[in-house]
């Protein structure tokens, strides 16, 4: 079974749905692609053939987040992009099915949202996790980062924009397995097979009940952050940060 658009392709086999992101060069998703991703994750969650979902990517890295170049051309799209991000992360977190996210290379911005919303994360040895939001004149991602890492580590990452390695992420307990890049897909599928062999009814109940005992509401917390993204976009520094990124130069504040 295949279903693909916006660089997104889904296959379902033996109860395992596999959604692959492939948008060269860096898997940065534009406005339409974020909404398409949310639609697809929701669709898989309601597909009776699927018992567990694996999300992974092709190319240099897992996901570089939003398409900054699109936002530089169309800053008014930030509201819709925000909505697409929110919907995609919610579709993972609130999905009736367990979601395994398999990451490699860079995991940035919206990539952090997908990983942080997941039930299980596996990583290639070359994976790095970062939130360069401050350097891009935006906010958001802290709620999902805090679902992966401790509070002060999140603040260090957020204030500096400096990424951490897969080994450090594993040390902090966020990652289930760290494997060579060539073994990443199989590591995710190995876990997926174990889950797919269980009672689908029991697994769905487990997912819903585990979501209900989490500390606070992930979606509400992220929505709070997004209000600050809109506020950030009213600052001159935000426009300069985005221009500097597109022009490949240092920002001047």
C-alpha positions as CSV (number, residue, x, y, z in Angstrom):
1,X,0.0,0.0,0.0
2,X,1.5,3.3,-1.1
3,X,0.4,6.8,-0.4
4,X,2.6,9.8,-1.2
5,X,2.7,13.5,-1.8
6,X,4.8,16.5,-0.7
7,X,7.8,14.2,-0.4
8,X,5.9,11.9,2.0
9,X,5.5,8.2,1.3
10,X,3.6,5.6,3.3
11,X,3.7,1.8,3.1
12,X,1.8,-0.6,5.4
13,X,2.9,-4.2,5.8
14,X,2.2,-6.7,8.5
15,X,0.6,-4.1,10.7
16,X,3.5,-1.7,10.5
17,X,3.0,1.6,8.8
18,X,6.2,3.3,7.6
19,X,6.0,7.0,6.7
20,X,9.1,8.3,5.0
21,X,10.0,12.0,4.6
22,X,12.1,12.8,1.6
23,X,12.3,16.5,0.7
24,X,15.9,17.3,-0.5
25,X,18.1,19.0,0.4
26,X,17.4,19.0,4.2
27,X,13.9,17.8,4.7
28,X,12.7,21.3,5.7
29,X,8.9,21.3,5.2
30,X,7.0,24.2,3.8
31,X,3.5,25.3,4.9
32,X,1.6,22.9,2.6
33,X,3.9,20.0,3.5
34,X,3.4,20.4,7.3
35,X,-0.4,20.2,6.8
36,X,0.1,17.2,4.4
37,X,2.2,15.5,7.1
38,X,-0.5,16.0,9.7
39,X,-3.2,14.7,7.4
40,X,-1.1,11.6,6.6
41,X,-0.3,10.8,10.2
42,X,-4.0,11.2,11.1
43,X,-5.0,9.0,8.2
44,X,-2.6,6.2,9.2
45,X,-4.0,6.3,12.8
46,X,-7.5,5.5,11.4
47,X,-6.3,2.8,9.0
48,X,-7.4,-0.6,10.3
49,X,-4.4,-2.2,8.6
50,X,-2.0,-0.3,10.8
51,X,-1.0,-1.3,14.4
52,X,2.1,0.8,14.9
53,X,3.7,3.7,13.0
54,X,7.4,4.3,12.1
55,X,8.4,7.7,10.9
56,X,11.8,8.1,9.3
57,X,13.5,10.1,6.6
58,X,15.9,9.8,3.7
59,X,18.7,12.2,2.9
60,X,21.3,14.2,4.9
61,X,19.2,14.5,8.1
62,X,15.9,13.6,9.6
63,X,14.2,17.1,9.5
64,X,15.5,20.7,9.5
65,X,12.1,22.0,10.6
66,X,10.2,24.7,8.8
67,X,11.2,26.2,5.4
68,X,12.8,29.5,6.5
69,X,13.2,30.6,2.9
70,X,9.4,30.3,2.3
71,X,8.8,32.4,5.5
72,X,11.4,34.9,4.4
73,X,9.4,35.4,1.2
74,X,6.0,35.1,2.8
75,X,6.2,36.1,6.5
76,X,2.4,36.1,6.6
77,X,2.4,32.3,6.3
78,X,3.7,32.0,9.9
79,X,0.2,31.6,11.2
80,X,-0.6,28.7,8.9
81,X,2.9,27.1,9.4
82,X,2.3,27.3,13.1
83,X,-1.0,25.5,12.6
84,X,0.7,22.8,10.5
85,X,3.4,22.3,13.1
86,X,0.8,22.0,15.8
87,X,-1.3,19.6,13.9
88,X,1.6,17.4,12.9
89,X,3.0,17.1,16.5
90,X,-0.5,16.5,17.9
91,X,-1.2,13.8,15.2
92,X,1.9,11.9,16.5
93,X,1.3,12.5,20.2
94,X,-2.5,11.9,20.1
95,X,-2.4,9.2,17.5
96,X,-4.3,6.0,18.5
97,X,-1.2,4.0,17.5
98,X,2.2,4.0,19.1
99,X,4.6,6.1,17.0
100,X,8.3,5.2,16.7
101,X,10.5,8.0,15.2
102,X,13.8,7.0,13.7
103,X,16.2,9.9,13.4
104,X,19.6,10.5,11.7
105,X,21.8,13.5,11.0
106,X,20.2,16.8,12.0
107,X,17.0,16.9,14.1
108,X,16.1,20.5,14.2
109,X,13.1,22.7,15.1
110,X,10.0,20.8,13.7
111,X,12.1,17.6,13.7
112,X,12.4,18.0,17.5
113,X,8.6,18.4,17.6
114,X,8.1,15.1,15.8
115,X,10.6,13.2,18.0
116,X,9.4,14.8,21.2
117,X,5.8,13.9,20.4
118,X,6.7,10.3,19.7
119,X,6.3,7.3,22.0
120,X,9.8,5.8,21.2
121,X,12.8,7.4,19.5
122,X,15.7,5.5,17.9
123,X,18.7,7.3,16.6
124,X,21.6,6.7,14.2
125,X,25.0,7.4,15.7
126,X,25.3,10.6,13.6
127,X,22.1,12.1,14.9
128,X,22.2,15.6,16.5
129,X,19.4,17.3,18.3
130,X,19.1,21.1,18.3
131,X,16.7,24.0,18.6
132,X,18.1,27.0,16.7
133,X,14.8,28.9,17.1
134,X,16.4,31.9,18.9
135,X,18.9,32.3,16.0
136,X,16.0,32.1,13.5
137,X,13.9,34.8,15.2
138,X,11.2,32.3,16.3
139,X,10.0,30.4,19.4
140,X,8.5,26.9,19.9
141,X,9.8,23.4,20.4
142,X,10.5,23.7,24.1
143,X,7.5,21.7,25.2
144,X,8.6,18.8,23.0
145,X,12.2,19.2,23.8
146,X,11.3,19.0,27.5
147,X,9.5,15.7,26.8
148,X,12.9,14.4,25.7
149,X,15.4,16.1,28.0
150,X,15.6,17.5,31.5
151,X,14.6,21.1,32.1
152,X,18.1,22.7,32.5
153,X,19.5,20.8,29.5
154,X,16.5,22.2,27.5
155,X,17.4,25.7,28.5
156,X,21.1,25.3,27.7
157,X,20.1,24.0,24.2
158,X,17.5,26.7,23.7
159,X,19.5,29.7,24.8
160,X,22.7,28.7,23.0
161,X,21.2,27.0,20.0
162,X,24.0,24.4,20.3
163,X,23.0,20.8,19.4
164,X,23.7,17.7,21.4
165,X,24.9,14.3,20.0
166,X,23.0,11.0,19.9
167,X,25.3,9.6,22.6
168,X,24.4,12.6,24.9
169,X,20.7,12.2,24.1
170,X,21.0,8.5,25.0
171,X,22.8,9.3,28.2
172,X,19.9,11.6,29.2
173,X,17.4,8.8,28.6
174,X,15.6,10.2,25.6
175,X,16.7,7.5,23.1
176,X,15.8,3.9,23.1
177,X,18.6,2.7,20.9
178,X,21.6,4.3,19.2
179,X,22.8,2.3,16.2
180,X,24.9,2.7,13.1
181,X,23.1,4.7,10.3
182,X,22.9,1.5,8.2
183,X,21.0,-0.3,11.0
184,X,18.5,2.5,11.8
185,X,15.5,1.4,9.8
186,X,15.9,-2.2,11.0
187,X,16.2,-1.1,14.7
188,X,12.9,0.8,14.4
189,X,11.2,-2.1,12.6
190,X,12.4,-4.5,15.2
191,X,10.6,-2.5,18.0
192,X,7.6,-2.1,15.7
193,X,7.3,-5.8,15.1
194,X,7.2,-6.4,18.9
195,X,4.4,-3.9,19.3
196,X,2.5,-5.1,16.2
197,X,2.4,-8.6,17.6
198,X,0.4,-7.4,20.6
199,X,-3.4,-7.1,20.9
200,X,-4.3,-3.9,18.9
201,X,-7.1,-3.2,21.3
202,X,-4.8,-3.4,24.3
203,X,-2.1,-1.2,22.7
204,X,-4.6,1.5,21.8
205,X,-5.9,1.5,25.4
206,X,-2.3,1.7,26.6
207,X,-1.5,4.6,24.4
208,X,-4.5,6.6,25.4
209,X,-4.1,5.9,29.1
210,X,-0.3,6.8,29.1
211,X,-1.1,10.1,27.3
212,X,-3.6,10.8,30.1
213,X,-1.1,10.4,32.9
214,X,1.5,12.8,31.4
215,X,2.4,15.9,33.4
216,X,0.5,18.7,31.8
217,X,-1.0,19.0,28.3
218,X,1.7,18.9,25.6
219,X,-0.5,20.6,23.0
220,X,-1.6,23.4,25.3
221,X,2.0,24.0,26.3
222,X,3.1,24.1,22.7
223,X,0.3,26.5,21.8
224,X,1.4,28.8,24.5
225,X,4.9,28.9,23.0
226,X,3.5,29.6,19.5
227,X,1.9,32.8,20.8
228,X,5.5,33.9,21.5
229,X,6.5,32.9,17.9
230,X,4.0,35.5,16.6
231,X,5.3,38.0,19.1
232,X,8.8,37.3,18.0
233,X,7.8,37.9,14.4
234,X,6.9,41.5,15.3
235,X,10.5,42.2,16.5
236,X,13.0,43.7,14.1
237,X,15.6,41.2,15.3
238,X,13.4,38.4,14.0
239,X,13.3,39.7,10.5
240,X,17.1,40.3,10.6
241,X,17.7,36.7,11.9
242,X,15.7,35.2,9.0
243,X,17.3,37.5,6.4
244,X,20.7,36.6,7.7
245,X,19.9,32.9,7.5
246,X,18.7,33.1,3.9
247,X,21.7,35.3,2.9
248,X,24.1,33.0,4.7
249,X,25.7,35.7,6.9
250,X,25.9,36.5,10.6
251,X,22.9,38.5,11.9
252,X,23.6,42.0,13.3
253,X,21.6,42.9,16.5
